[in-house]
Amino acid sequence: MIRLRSQKPNLPRKREPLNTKLDKRIAGYVTAAAGAGLLTLAVPAESEIVYTPCNVPMAQDVGLGPAMTQLDLNNDGIPDFQFTNYIYSTHGNGESYLKISPLQQGNEIWGARITGNRHVTAAALSEGLQVGSNANFRSYPQGIDMAYRGHNSISGAASGNWLKVETAFLGLKFVIGGQVHYGWALVKLTGPGQFLSGSIFGYAYETVPNQPIITGKTHGTKDETEGTGEVSPASIDPHHNKASLGLLATGAEGLRFWRTGVNASAATE
């Protein structure tokens, strides 16, 4: 049997007023804090990488004029950059090129100056490089060559940071709502120097304005260590391309662990 213990009824407690001086002092602290904005909790924006995996072949010139492929880094329906593929040849003269152009005001591409060439080329970057305010960004309305070849009946010429690579990153700067954001695009060619048949193999951007992004990094925040992305191929080695054929035969999974490009030192002036 359960016995119920009798309890005395709860009587209301008598309220004791605070000391008058202490009461005024606390009120003063609250007023001062409110005036200084200390009672408002500011939540900082969290850095986040938005990654879009893809395998989009670039349009090829089939004799009808330059072929264009657009890139929308943040997938908002507004193209940010454009790749242009062009080839022309007649009577022993001709030229071919792959270039990238900004499509919105303020958008720029990480550029590199080739030794012995006054022109700037789009840098072919290795994985693990920081794309931010310290990068050598350039912007020309007509675009920046990634690779170029020209010839006549006597001689020929070639230039561009993408002539000796098969797969590498582009460092990109673009504007969203008037604020600068940084991103990268992974570009794969069918072979070293085969710039007329390239593909966009994924791209990413940083959601927080002016926050740098690491090439190849596909997720995480600025507080995480570098190199936590999913696109993490081997270090850039211009002579590594031939050894890559076996991995390429395995398809996208092989590419995930392999990539080539130029040495990071070649990506700066």
N, C-alpha and C positions, 0 to 999 in steps of 0.2 A: 504494500500500500504506500502510495506516495503522499507524504504529508506536505501541506502547504504552510510555509512559514508566514506568519503575519508580518507585514511591513508597515512602517510608519508612513503616512502620506508625505509626498515630496512638497515641502513648503517653498514658496518663491524666495530666492535669496535677495537680500537687501543690497541694492547697488550703492557702491562706495565711490564717490566722485574722486577723480585724480587730483593730484596736487595742482593748484591753479597755475603755478609757474611751469611745471612740467607739461601740462596740457598745452599751454601757449607755445612752448619750445617745439613740441612735436608738430603742432600745426604749422609752425614756421618752416620746419624741415620739409614738410609735404609740399608747401607752397613753393619753396625754392626749387625742389626737385622737379615739380611740374613745369616751372618757368624755364628750367634748363633743358627740358625735354628728356629727363632721365627716366620718366615713368613710361616712355614709349619704347617698346622692345623692337630694335631694328634687326631684321633677319637678313643676313647677307645672301646675295644670289649665289647659288651653288653651280660651280663649273661642271658642265656636262658635255660630252662628245656625242654627236649624232652621226652614226655611221650608216651608209647605204651600200650594201654589197650589190654588185652587178657585173655583167659581162656584156657590154654594149659595143659592137663593132663600129668603128668610125666610118662615115660615108666616104666612098672612094670616087675620085674623078674618073669618069669613063668617057672622057672626051666632050663632055657637055659644059665644061667650066668648073670652077672651084666647087668642091663638095663640102658642106658644112655639117657639123655635129655640135649641138648645144649641150651645155652642162648647167644644171640647176642645183647648186650645192646644198641649199636648204629645202629643196623640194616645195617651194611656195608657188610654183607656176610661173615664176619670172626667171628666165635664163640669166646666168651670171657670167658665163664665159662661152666661147665658141672655138672649136677646132676647125681648121680649114686645111683640106687636102687638095693638092693641085699638081698636075703633071702636064707638060706641053713639050712637043718635039716636032720639028719640021726642018727639012733640008740641012740636017746635020747640026742644027741648033736646038737647044731645049733647056728646060729647067723643071725641077720638081721640089716641093716643099711640104712640110707639115708645120703649121703655126697655131698659136693660141692667142685669142683676142679677148679683152674685157668688153662686156656688153652693157655694163652699168657704170655711171660716173663714180669714181673712187675705187673701182676694182683694179687690182694689180697682180702681177705674176713675179715670183722670185726669179731674178735674172742673173746671168753669169756672163762674164766677158772672156771670150776665147783668146788665148795668147796669139798675138800676131793678127788679130782681127778686131777692127774697131766696133763691129756690131755686137749688140747684146743678144744672147740666146736665152731661152727659157731653161733654167737649171734642171738637170736630171738628178734628183736628190736620193740619197740613201735612206734607209729606214732608221728611225731614232733621232732625227734632227728636229730641233725646235723651230717652228714656224711662228714668228712673232714680230714685234716692232723692230728688232735688230736685223731682220733679213733685208736683203738687197732687192726691194720690190721696184718693179718698173711697169709702166703702162704706156702703150702706144695704140692709138685708134686703129691703125692698120694691122696690129698684132705683133707678136714676137715669134721669130722662127724657133722651132724645136730642132729642126734639121732641114738642110738645104743642099741641093746639088744643081749645078749648071754646067753646060758644056757647049762648045762650038766645034767647028771642023778641025780646030787646031789643038785646043786644050780644054780642060775641065776644072771645076772648083767645087769644093764641098765645105760646109761649116755647120756648126750646131752641136749643142751639148748632148744630143740624142743619137748621134751617128754610131757610137760604139756600145750602146746599151740595148738590152732587150726588154727590160722591165725596170721602172723607176717611178719616183714620186714627183709631182709638181707641187710647189708651195704657193698657196693662193691667199690673197687678201681681198675681202669683199665687204660691201656695206649693206646692213639691214636696218631700215628705219633711221638712217643717218648715223649709225654707229658701226665701227669697224669690227669685223670678225675675221678669224683666221681658219684656214682649212687646207686639205690636201686632196689630191686625186692620184690614184695609181693607174699608170698607163703601161700597157703591154704591147710590144711589137711582135711580129711573127719571127723575128730574128734581128741580130745586131745590124743596124742600118736599114732595116726594112720598114721605114717610117710611113710608107704609103698604105700600109695595112695594119693599123693599130686598133686597140680596143681600150675602153675605159673599164678598169677592173675594180671599181669601188671608189668611194670618196667619203670624206667626213669633214665636219666643221665643229667649232667650239661655240656653244650657245651664249656664253658670257662675253660681252664686248671687251676687246683688247686683251683677252686671255689667250696666251700662246697655246699651240697644239703640237703634238709630236707626230711626225710622219710615221704612218703605220699603226698608230694607236687608235683603237676603235671603240673604247668605252672607258669609263672611269671619271674621276674628278681630279682637280689640280692637287689635292692632298695625297693622291696615290703615287706610288713610284712609277717612273717612266718604264716603258717597255711592257705594259700589261695588255697591249692590244692583241687582236687576233691575227692581224696581218703582220707577221714577224719573220720575213725571209732572211736569208744569209746576208752577211755584210757585203757591201758593194765591192766588186772586183771585175774590172773590164775583161779579164781573161777567163771568167767563170762561166761565160755563156755557153760554150761548147759542152761543158759538163752538165748543163741544165737540161739537155734533151731528154734524158731518162725521166727526170722529174716531170717535165712537161707532158710526157706521155701518160702520166697518171691523172692528168686533168687538174681541176681546180684545187684538189687537196694537195697535190704536189706543189702548185704555185704558192699555196699558203705558207710553205716553209722555205721557199726559195725566191730570190729576186736579185737582180743586178742593177748597177747604175754607175755613177762616177764617184770618185773620192770626194768627201765633203769639202776638201780644200779647193776643189775646182768650181765650187758653186758660189764663190765670192770673188769680188774684183780684186 
